[in-house]
Amino acid sequence: MRDRGWGRALFMASDSALVIPEEMVHYGVTKTALLGVSRGFAKAMAGTGVTVNAVIAGPTHTEGVEDFVHALVGDELPWDRAQAEFMKRYRPASLIQRLIEPDEIAAMVVYLSSDHASATTGGALRVDGGYVDNIVP
């Protein structure tokens, strides 16, 4: 496999690239652009052994997102209730109805960075908790 070259390039996109939230239009636009850049780079790397993919991450549990959630639903709620209220009001299409943990996204990144992903290229792979309401991106 490596005799023709080898490499991995990954872009971190977001569900916001496909379902642009009204409270984060600026963010969604930049993530949509990443999908186009990723696909274009994959085409440029055709036949080289270098794969290029994008990861479409869904609403992810980070410290910054906790602050964002509390700003939207109120600081007075304990975290579990604030998260549930945020998902209900702002991300009702999520099939898992919770924020995604970073290690759940990392598992996809590990796969795409590995030898096992040698035939996975030009894709936008979702780790979005079923938030994006279509079968393929």
DONU-598276 format. One record per atom (N, C-alpha, C): residue in three letters; atom name; x, y, z. Coordinates in Angstrom, 2 decimals, always signed. Each point is the difference from the previous one (the first is absolute). Layout:
('ALA' 'CA' (X Y Z));
...
END
This chain:
('MET' 'N' (+0.83 -1.20 +0.00));
('MET' 'CA' (-0.83 +1.20 +0.00));
('MET' 'C' (+0.87 +1.25 +0.00));
('ARG' 'N' (+1.04 +0.04 +0.78));
('ARG' 'CA' (+0.80 +1.21 +0.12));
('ARG' 'C' (+0.98 +0.19 -1.14));
('ASP' 'N' (+0.13 -0.96 -0.90));
('ASP' 'CA' (+0.95 +0.17 -1.09));
('ASP' 'C' (-0.40 +1.11 -0.97));
('ARG' 'N' (-1.24 +0.40 -0.02));
('ARG' 'CA' (-0.47 +1.08 -0.88));
('ARG' 'C' (-0.10 +1.33 +0.73));
('GLY' 'N' (+0.36 +0.05 +1.23));
('GLY' 'CA' (-0.16 +1.22 +0.79));
('GLY' 'C' (-1.08 -0.21 +1.05));
('TRP' 'N' (+0.04 +0.82 +0.99));
('TRP' 'CA' (-0.95 -0.15 +1.09));
('TRP' 'C' (-0.14 +1.32 +0.73));
('GLY' 'N' (-1.18 +0.30 +0.40));
('GLY' 'CA' (-0.23 +1.19 +0.80));
('GLY' 'C' (-1.47 +0.15 +0.33));
('ARG' 'N' (-0.27 +0.78 +1.01));
('ARG' 'CA' (-1.37 +0.27 +0.42));
('ARG' 'C' (-0.15 +1.49 +0.27));
('ALA' 'N' (-1.06 +0.58 -0.54));
('ALA' 'CA' (-0.35 +1.39 +0.30));
('ALA' 'C' (-1.45 +0.00 +0.47));
('LEU' 'N' (-0.25 +0.64 +1.12));
('LEU' 'CA' (-1.34 +0.04 +0.57));
('LEU' 'C' (-0.41 +1.44 +0.27));
('PHE' 'N' (-1.25 +0.28 -0.28));
('PHE' 'CA' (-0.60 +1.29 +0.30));
('PHE' 'C' (-1.10 -0.23 +1.03));
('MET' 'N' (-0.06 +0.87 +0.99));
('MET' 'CA' (-1.06 -0.09 +0.99));
('MET' 'C' (-1.12 +0.96 -0.40));
('ALA' 'N' (-1.06 -0.59 -0.49));
('ALA' 'CA' (-1.18 +0.78 -0.37));
('ALA' 'C' (-0.99 -0.09 +1.16));
('SER' 'N' (-1.25 +0.18 -0.30));
('SER' 'CA' (-1.02 +0.02 +1.04));
('SER' 'C' (-1.35 -0.26 -0.64));
('ASP' 'N' (-0.92 -0.48 +0.81));
('ASP' 'CA' (-1.38 -0.12 -0.45));
('ASP' 'C' (-0.54 +1.36 -0.45));
('SER' 'N' (+0.60 +1.06 +0.52));
('SER' 'CA' (-0.43 +1.35 -0.37));
('SER' 'C' (+0.30 +0.33 -1.45));
('ALA' 'N' (+0.84 -0.81 -0.65));
('ALA' 'CA' (+0.26 +0.18 -1.43));
('ALA' 'C' (-1.21 -0.40 -0.82));
('LEU' 'N' (-0.81 -0.90 +0.53));
('LEU' 'CA' (-1.15 -0.53 -0.73));
('LEU' 'C' (-1.33 +0.50 +0.53));
('VAL' 'N' (-0.04 +0.31 +1.28));
('VAL' 'CA' (-1.19 +0.52 +0.66));
('VAL' 'C' (+0.45 +1.27 +0.72));
('ILE' 'N' (+0.02 +1.11 -0.70));
('ILE' 'CA' (+0.56 +1.22 +0.56));
('ILE' 'C' (-0.96 +0.58 +1.05));
('PRO' 'N' (+0.46 +0.06 +1.27));
('PRO' 'CA' (-0.87 +0.52 +1.05));
('PRO' 'C' (-0.11 +1.52 -0.07));
('GLU' 'N' (-1.17 +0.51 +0.25));
('GLU' 'CA' (-0.22 +1.45 -0.11));
('GLU' 'C' (+0.85 +0.79 +0.98));
('GLU' 'N' (+0.37 -0.61 +1.13));
('GLU' 'CA' (+0.81 +0.73 +0.97));
('GLU' 'C' (+1.50 -0.08 -0.32));
('MET' 'N' (+0.38 -0.74 -1.08));
('MET' 'CA' (+1.42 -0.14 -0.34));
('MET' 'C' (+0.20 -0.05 -1.52));
('VAL' 'N' (-0.62 +0.89 -0.73));
('VAL' 'CA' (+0.12 +0.00 -1.47));
('VAL' 'C' (+1.46 +0.11 -0.42));
('HIS' 'N' (+0.74 +0.89 +0.62));
('HIS' 'CA' (+1.42 +0.20 -0.34));
('HIS' 'C' (+0.79 -1.29 +0.13));
('TYR' 'N' (-0.26 -0.76 +1.02));
('TYR' 'CA' (+0.70 -1.27 +0.24));
('TYR' 'C' (-0.38 -1.02 -1.07));
('GLY' 'N' (-1.28 -0.10 -0.30));
('GLY' 'CA' (-0.47 -0.95 -1.00));
('GLY' 'C' (+0.60 +0.25 -1.37));
('VAL' 'N' (+0.11 +1.26 -0.38));
('VAL' 'CA' (+0.55 +0.34 -1.31));
('VAL' 'C' (+1.46 -0.46 -0.10));
('THR' 'N' (+0.78 +0.19 +1.05));
('THR' 'CA' (+1.40 -0.42 -0.06));
('THR' 'C' (+0.13 -1.51 -0.06));
('LYS' 'N' (-0.87 -0.71 +0.68));
('LYS' 'CA' (+0.06 -1.46 -0.02));
('LYS' 'C' (-0.48 -0.56 -1.34));
('THR' 'N' (-0.94 +0.66 -0.64));
('THR' 'CA' (-0.42 -0.39 -1.35));
('THR' 'C' (+1.17 +0.14 -0.97));
('ALA' 'N' (+0.75 +1.08 +0.13));
('ALA' 'CA' (+1.17 +0.22 -0.86));
('ALA' 'C' (+1.02 -1.12 +0.19));
('LEU' 'N' (+0.19 -0.47 +1.23));
('LEU' 'CA' (+0.96 -1.08 +0.25));
('LEU' 'C' (-0.37 -1.27 -0.77));
('LEU' 'N' (-1.30 -0.27 -0.13));
('LEU' 'CA' (-0.40 -1.19 -0.75));
('LEU' 'C' (+0.42 +0.11 -1.46));
('GLY' 'N' (-0.16 +1.18 -0.58));
('GLY' 'CA' (+0.41 +0.21 -1.39));
('GLY' 'C' (+1.51 -0.10 -0.17));
('VAL' 'N' (+0.74 +0.58 +0.92));
('VAL' 'CA' (+1.46 -0.08 -0.06));
('VAL' 'C' (+0.47 -1.44 +0.14));
('SER' 'N' (-0.58 -0.73 +0.92));
('SER' 'CA' (+0.37 -1.39 +0.23));
('SER' 'C' (-0.23 -0.84 -1.26));
('ARG' 'N' (-1.15 +0.14 -0.61));
('ARG' 'CA' (-0.29 -0.78 -1.21));
('ARG' 'C' (+0.95 +0.38 -1.13));
('GLY' 'N' (+0.27 +1.28 -0.16));
('GLY' 'CA' (+0.92 +0.44 -1.03));
('GLY' 'C' (+1.40 -0.53 +0.21));
('PHE' 'N' (+0.50 +0.02 +1.24));
('PHE' 'CA' (+1.32 -0.54 +0.29));
('PHE' 'C' (+0.05 -1.51 -0.24));
('ALA' 'N' (-1.09 -0.70 +0.32));
('ALA' 'CA' (-0.04 -1.44 -0.25));
('ALA' 'C' (+0.17 -0.28 -1.49));
('LYS' 'N' (-0.65 +0.77 -0.83));
('LYS' 'CA' (+0.15 -0.17 -1.45));
('LYS' 'C' (+1.43 +0.30 -0.43));
('ALA' 'N' (+0.60 +1.02 +0.58));
('ALA' 'CA' (+1.38 +0.35 -0.35));
('ALA' 'C' (+0.99 -1.10 +0.40));
('MET' 'N' (-0.34 -0.80 +1.01));
('MET' 'CA' (+0.88 -1.07 +0.48));
('MET' 'C' (-0.29 -1.34 -0.64));
('ALA' 'N' (-0.90 -0.06 -0.96));
('ALA' 'CA' (-0.38 -1.26 -0.64));
('ALA' 'C' (+1.23 -0.78 -0.46));
('GLY' 'N' (+0.04 -1.28 +0.35));
('GLY' 'CA' (+1.06 -0.89 -0.45));
('GLY' 'C' (+1.31 +0.12 +0.76));
('THR' 'N' (+0.08 +0.85 +0.99));
('THR' 'CA' (+1.26 +0.21 +0.71));
('THR' 'C' (+0.15 -0.87 +1.25));
('GLY' 'N' (-1.08 -0.60 +0.48));
('GLY' 'CA' (+0.03 -0.72 +1.26));
('GLY' 'C' (-0.35 +0.89 +1.18));
('VAL' 'N' (-0.19 +1.28 -0.27));
('VAL' 'CA' (-0.40 +0.95 +1.05));
('VAL' 'C' (-1.53 +0.09 -0.01));
('THR' 'N' (-0.60 -0.20 +1.14));
('THR' 'CA' (-1.45 +0.14 +0.12));
('THR' 'C' (-0.33 +1.32 +0.68));
('VAL' 'N' (-1.12 +0.57 -0.40));
('VAL' 'CA' (-0.46 +1.27 +0.56));
('VAL' 'C' (-1.48 -0.15 +0.33));
('ASN' 'N' (-0.34 +0.27 +1.23));
('ASN' 'CA' (-1.38 -0.12 +0.45));
('ASN' 'C' (-0.35 +1.12 +0.96));
('ALA' 'N' (-1.29 +0.18 +0.20));
('ALA' 'CA' (-0.51 +0.93 +0.99));
('ALA' 'C' (-0.83 -0.78 +1.01));
('VAL' 'N' (+0.09 +0.41 +1.25));
('VAL' 'CA' (-0.82 -0.57 +1.06));
('VAL' 'C' (-1.08 +1.02 +0.32));
('ILE' 'N' (-1.25 -0.42 -0.12));
('ILE' 'CA' (-1.12 +0.87 +0.35));
('ILE' 'C' (-0.40 -0.35 +1.43));
('ALA' 'N' (+0.48 +0.82 +0.92));
('ALA' 'CA' (-0.28 -0.22 +1.41));
('ALA' 'C' (-1.31 +0.68 +0.37));
('GLY' 'N' (-0.77 -0.67 +0.82));
('GLY' 'CA' (-1.24 +0.58 +0.48));
('GLY' 'C' (+0.25 +0.83 +1.25));
('PRO' 'N' (-1.07 +0.43 +0.65));
('PRO' 'CA' (+0.13 +0.81 +1.21));
('PRO' 'C' (+0.86 -0.72 +1.04));
('THR' 'N' (+1.14 +0.60 +0.33));
('THR' 'CA' (+1.02 -0.66 +0.80));
('THR' 'C' (+0.13 +0.63 +1.37));
('HIS' 'N' (+0.15 -0.84 +1.01));
('HIS' 'CA' (+0.12 +0.44 +1.39));
('HIS' 'C' (+1.43 +0.48 +0.27));
('THR' 'N' (+0.15 +1.29 +0.08));
('THR' 'CA' (+1.26 +0.63 +0.38));
('THR' 'C' (-0.31 +1.09 +1.02));
('GLU' 'N' (+1.03 +0.52 +0.63));
('GLU' 'CA' (-0.21 +1.08 +0.96));
('GLU' 'C' (-0.64 +1.22 -0.67));
('GLY' 'N' (+0.47 +0.33 -1.20));
('GLY' 'CA' (-0.57 +1.14 -0.72));
('GLY' 'C' (-1.46 -0.22 -0.36));
('VAL' 'N' (-0.35 -1.23 -0.36));
('VAL' 'CA' (-1.39 -0.30 -0.32));
('VAL' 'C' (-0.86 +0.05 +1.26));
('GLU' 'N' (+0.55 -0.41 +1.12));
('GLU' 'CA' (-0.75 +0.14 +1.26));
('GLU' 'C' (-0.36 +1.47 +0.23));
('ASP' 'N' (+0.96 +0.90 -0.21));
('ASP' 'CA' (-0.27 +1.43 +0.15));
('ASP' 'C' (-1.07 +0.46 -0.99));
('PHE' 'N' (+0.10 -0.45 -1.25));
('PHE' 'CA' (-0.96 +0.34 -1.06));
('PHE' 'C' (-1.40 -0.49 +0.38));
('VAL' 'N' (-0.08 -1.24 +0.47));
('VAL' 'CA' (-1.29 -0.59 +0.40));
('VAL' 'C' (-0.61 +0.81 +1.14));
('HIS' 'N' (+0.80 +0.29 +1.02));
('HIS' 'CA' (-0.53 +0.77 +1.13));
('HIS' 'C' (-0.43 +1.40 -0.43));
('ALA' 'N' (+0.70 +0.59 -0.94));
('ALA' 'CA' (-0.39 +1.34 -0.49));
('ALA' 'C' (-1.36 -0.06 -0.69));
('LEU' 'N' (-0.30 -1.10 -0.65));
('LEU' 'CA' (-1.27 -0.14 -0.71));
('LEU' 'C' (-1.16 -0.41 +0.91));
('VAL' 'N' (+0.25 -0.89 +0.95));
('VAL' 'CA' (-1.10 -0.53 +0.81));
('VAL' 'C' (-0.01 +0.50 +1.43));
('GLY' 'N' (+1.05 +0.71 +0.41));
('GLY' 'CA' (+0.04 +0.55 +1.34));
('GLY' 'C' (+1.04 -0.66 +0.88));
('ASP' 'N' (+0.64 +0.82 +0.83));
('ASP' 'CA' (+1.05 -0.48 +0.91));
('ASP' 'C' (-0.55 -0.72 +1.23));
('GLU' 'N' (-1.28 +0.19 +0.28));
('GLU' 'CA' (-0.54 -0.54 +1.24));
('GLU' 'C' (-0.24 -1.51 -0.05));
('LEU' 'N' (-0.05 -0.57 -1.18));
('LEU' 'CA' (-0.24 -1.44 -0.12));
('LEU' 'C' (+1.27 -0.80 +0.24));
('PRO' 'N' (-0.10 -1.14 +0.71));
('PRO' 'CA' (+1.16 -0.88 +0.10));
('PRO' 'C' (+0.33 -0.55 -1.39));
('TRP' 'N' (+1.26 -0.43 -0.20));
('TRP' 'CA' (+0.47 -0.36 -1.33));
('TRP' 'C' (-0.89 -1.04 -0.69));
('ASP' 'N' (-0.37 -1.06 +0.66));
('ASP' 'CA' (-0.81 -1.04 -0.65));
('ASP' 'C' (-1.32 +0.55 -0.53));
('ARG' 'N' (-0.65 +0.84 +0.79));
('ARG' 'CA' (-1.26 +0.60 -0.44));
('ARG' 'C' (+0.23 +1.03 -1.10));
('ALA' 'N' (+1.08 +0.77 +0.11));
('ALA' 'CA' (+0.32 +1.00 -1.04));
('ALA' 'C' (+0.26 -0.69 -1.34));
('GLN' 'N' (+0.77 -1.09 +0.04));
('GLN' 'CA' (+0.27 -0.74 -1.23));
('GLN' 'C' (-1.29 -0.55 -0.61));
('ALA' 'N' (-0.85 -0.58 +0.83));
('ALA' 'CA' (-1.26 -0.56 -0.49));
('ALA' 'C' (-0.88 +1.10 -0.60));
('GLU' 'N' (-0.05 +1.15 +0.64));
('GLU' 'CA' (-0.80 +1.11 -0.51));
('GLU' 'C' (+0.57 +0.53 -1.30));
('PHE' 'N' (+1.32 +0.13 -0.08));
('PHE' 'CA' (+0.64 +0.44 -1.24));
('PHE' 'C' (-0.33 -0.95 -1.15));
('MET' 'N' (+0.15 -1.28 +0.23));
('MET' 'CA' (-0.27 -0.98 -1.06));
('MET' 'C' (-1.48 +0.06 -0.43));
('LYS' 'N' (-0.87 +0.13 +0.97));
('LYS' 'CA' (-1.43 +0.06 -0.31));
('LYS' 'C' (-0.36 +1.26 -0.80));
('ARG' 'N' (+0.55 +1.15 +0.41));
('ARG' 'CA' (-0.37 +1.27 -0.64));
('ARG' 'C' (+0.81 +0.32 -1.25));
('TYR' 'N' (+1.30 -0.30 +0.02));
('TYR' 'CA' (+0.88 +0.47 -1.08));
('TYR' 'C' (+0.52 -1.11 -0.92));
('ARG' 'N' (-0.04 -1.24 +0.42));
('ARG' 'CA' (+0.46 -1.12 -0.83));
('ARG' 'C' (-0.98 -1.18 +0.10));
('PRO' 'N' (-1.28 +0.27 -0.24));
('PRO' 'CA' (-1.00 -1.06 +0.19));
('PRO' 'C' (+0.14 -1.16 -0.98));
('ALA' 'N' (+0.69 +0.19 -1.11));
('ALA' 'CA' (+0.15 -1.07 -0.98));
('ALA' 'C' (+1.05 -1.03 +0.41));
('SER' 'N' (+0.76 +0.26 +1.06));
('SER' 'CA' (+1.01 -0.96 +0.44));
('SER' 'C' (-0.67 -1.30 +0.41));
('LEU' 'N' (+0.49 -1.09 -0.53));
('LEU' 'CA' (-0.58 -1.30 +0.36));
('LEU' 'C' (+0.51 -0.52 +1.33));
('ILE' 'N' (+1.16 +0.46 +0.44));
('ILE' 'CA' (+0.51 -0.45 +1.30));
('ILE' 'C' (-0.41 +0.94 +1.14));
('GLN' 'N' (-0.48 +1.19 -0.34));
('GLN' 'CA' (-0.51 +0.98 +0.97));
('GLN' 'C' (+0.97 +0.30 +1.13));
('ARG' 'N' (+1.28 +0.09 -0.36));
('ARG' 'CA' (+1.03 +0.43 +0.94));
('ARG' 'C' (+1.16 +0.53 -0.82));
('LEU' 'N' (+0.89 +0.71 +0.64));
('LEU' 'CA' (+1.21 +0.44 -0.67));
('LEU' 'C' (+0.93 -1.19 -0.20));
('ILE' 'N' (+0.79 +0.06 -1.03));
('ILE' 'CA' (+0.96 -1.06 -0.30));
('ILE' 'C' (+1.28 +0.27 +0.79));
('GLU' 'N' (+0.56 -1.03 +0.55));
('GLU' 'CA' (+1.26 +0.13 +0.74));
('GLU' 'C' (+1.16 +0.03 -0.98));
('PRO' 'N' (+1.03 +0.78 +0.28));
('PRO' 'CA' (+1.14 +0.11 -0.92));
('PRO' 'C' (+0.62 -1.34 -0.37));
('ASP' 'N' (+0.04 -0.96 +0.93));
('ASP' 'CA' (+0.61 -1.29 -0.34));
('ASP' 'C' (-0.82 -0.77 -1.02));
('GLU' 'N' (-1.28 +0.29 -0.11));
('GLU' 'CA' (-0.82 -0.65 -1.03));
('GLU' 'C' (+0.39 +0.50 -1.39));
('ILE' 'N' (+0.34 +1.25 -0.09));
('ILE' 'CA' (+0.47 +0.57 -1.27));
('ILE' 'C' (+1.43 -0.46 -0.27));
('ALA' 'N' (+0.80 -0.08 +1.05));
('ALA' 'CA' (+1.39 -0.44 -0.15));
('ALA' 'C' (+0.08 -1.40 -0.61));
('ALA' 'N' (-0.96 -0.85 +0.30));
('ALA' 'CA' (+0.02 -1.36 -0.57));
('ALA' 'C' (-0.07 +0.04 -1.53));
('MET' 'N' (-0.79 +0.91 -0.55));
('MET' 'CA' (-0.06 +0.13 -1.45));
('MET' 'C' (+1.31 +0.55 -0.55));
('VAL' 'N' (+0.58 +0.96 +0.71));
('VAL' 'CA' (+1.28 +0.58 -0.43));
('VAL' 'C' (+1.09 -1.07 +0.00));
('VAL' 'N' (+0.03 -0.85 +1.02));
('VAL' 'CA' (+0.99 -1.07 +0.06));
('VAL' 'C' (-0.17 -0.93 -1.20));
('TYR' 'N' (-1.23 -0.39 -0.30));
('TYR' 'CA' (-0.23 -0.85 -1.16));
('TYR' 'C' (+0.50 +0.67 -1.28));
('LEU' 'N' (-0.41 +1.23 -0.24));
('LEU' 'CA' (+0.38 +0.68 -1.24));
('LEU' 'C' (+1.50 +0.25 -0.11));
('SER' 'N' (+0.69 +0.00 +1.12));
('SER' 'CA' (+1.44 +0.20 +0.02));
('SER' 'C' (+0.79 -1.30 -0.16));
('SER' 'N' (-0.70 -1.10 -0.01));
('SER' 'CA' (+0.66 -1.31 +0.03));
('SER' 'C' (+0.14 -0.62 -1.39));
('ASP' 'N' (+0.77 -1.10 -0.04));
('ASP' 'CA' (+0.13 -0.80 -1.22));
('ASP' 'C' (-1.35 -0.57 -0.44));
('HIS' 'N' (-0.90 -0.21 +0.94));
('HIS' 'CA' (-1.31 -0.58 -0.32));
('HIS' 'C' (-0.84 +0.89 -0.90));
('ALA' 'N' (+0.33 +1.28 -0.07));
('ALA' 'CA' (-0.79 +0.95 -0.79));
('ALA' 'C' (+0.62 +0.25 -1.37));
('SER' 'N' (+0.75 -0.94 -0.51));
('SER' 'CA' (+0.71 +0.22 -1.27));
('SER' 'C' (-0.94 +0.18 -1.19));
('ALA' 'N' (-1.23 -0.45 +0.09));
('ALA' 'CA' (-0.97 +0.17 -1.09));
('ALA' 'C' (-1.10 +0.98 +0.37));
('THR' 'N' (+0.17 +0.70 +1.09));
('THR' 'CA' (-0.98 +1.00 +0.43));
('THR' 'C' (+0.59 +1.37 -0.29));
('THR' 'N' (-0.48 +0.63 -1.06));
('THR' 'CA' (+0.52 +1.31 -0.37));
('THR' 'C' (-1.07 +0.81 -0.71));
('GLY' 'N' (+0.10 +1.29 +0.12));
('GLY' 'CA' (-0.96 +0.90 -0.64));
('GLY' 'C' (-1.32 +0.06 +0.72));
('GLY' 'N' (-0.03 -0.52 +1.21));
('GLY' 'CA' (-1.26 -0.10 +0.72));
('GLY' 'C' (-0.18 +1.05 +1.07));
('ALA' 'N' (-1.25 +0.12 +0.40));
('ALA' 'CA' (-0.39 +0.80 +1.15));
('ALA' 'C' (-0.72 -0.97 +0.92));
('LEU' 'N' (+0.72 -0.49 +1.00));
('LEU' 'CA' (-0.52 -1.05 +0.87));
('LEU' 'C' (-0.59 +0.60 +1.26));
('ARG' 'N' (-1.20 -0.44 +0.33));
('ARG' 'CA' (-0.75 +0.60 +1.09));
('ARG' 'C' (+0.21 -0.71 +1.33));
('VAL' 'N' (+0.21 +0.79 +1.03));
('VAL' 'CA' (-0.05 -0.44 +1.39));
('VAL' 'C' (-0.89 +1.05 +0.67));
('ASP' 'N' (-1.27 -0.04 -0.34));
('ASP' 'CA' (-0.90 +1.10 +0.35));
('ASP' 'C' (-1.18 -0.42 +0.87));
('GLY' 'N' (+0.00 -1.23 +0.48));
('GLY' 'CA' (-1.10 -0.44 +0.84));
('GLY' 'C' (-1.33 -0.07 -0.74));
('GLY' 'N' (+0.09 -0.11 -1.34));
('GLY' 'CA' (-1.22 -0.05 -0.80));
('GLY' 'C' (-0.68 +1.34 -0.17));
('TYR' 'N' (+0.73 +1.08 +0.25));
('TYR' 'CA' (-0.60 +1.33 -0.05));
('TYR' 'C' (-0.36 +0.44 -1.42));
('VAL' 'N' (+0.90 -0.27 -0.95));
('VAL' 'CA' (-0.26 +0.41 -1.39));
('VAL' 'C' (-1.05 -0.95 -0.57));
('ASP' 'N' (-1.09 +0.57 -0.47));
('ASP' 'CA' (-1.16 -0.80 -0.41));
('ASP' 'C' (+0.06 -0.39 -1.48));
('ASN' 'N' (+1.05 -0.70 -0.37));
('ASN' 'CA' (+0.05 -0.65 -1.31));
('ASN' 'C' (+0.93 -1.20 +0.10));
('ILE' 'N' (-0.16 -0.91 -0.93));
('ILE' 'CA' (+0.74 -1.24 +0.07));
('ILE' 'C' (+1.47 +0.22 -0.32));
('VAL' 'N' (+0.30 +0.84 -0.97));
('VAL' 'CA' (+1.38 +0.34 -0.34));
('VAL' 'C' (+0.17 +1.50 +0.07));
('PRO' 'N' (+1.22 +0.47 +0.28));
('PRO' 'CA' (+0.18 +1.46 +0.08));
('PRO' 'C' (-0.16 +0.68 -1.35));
END
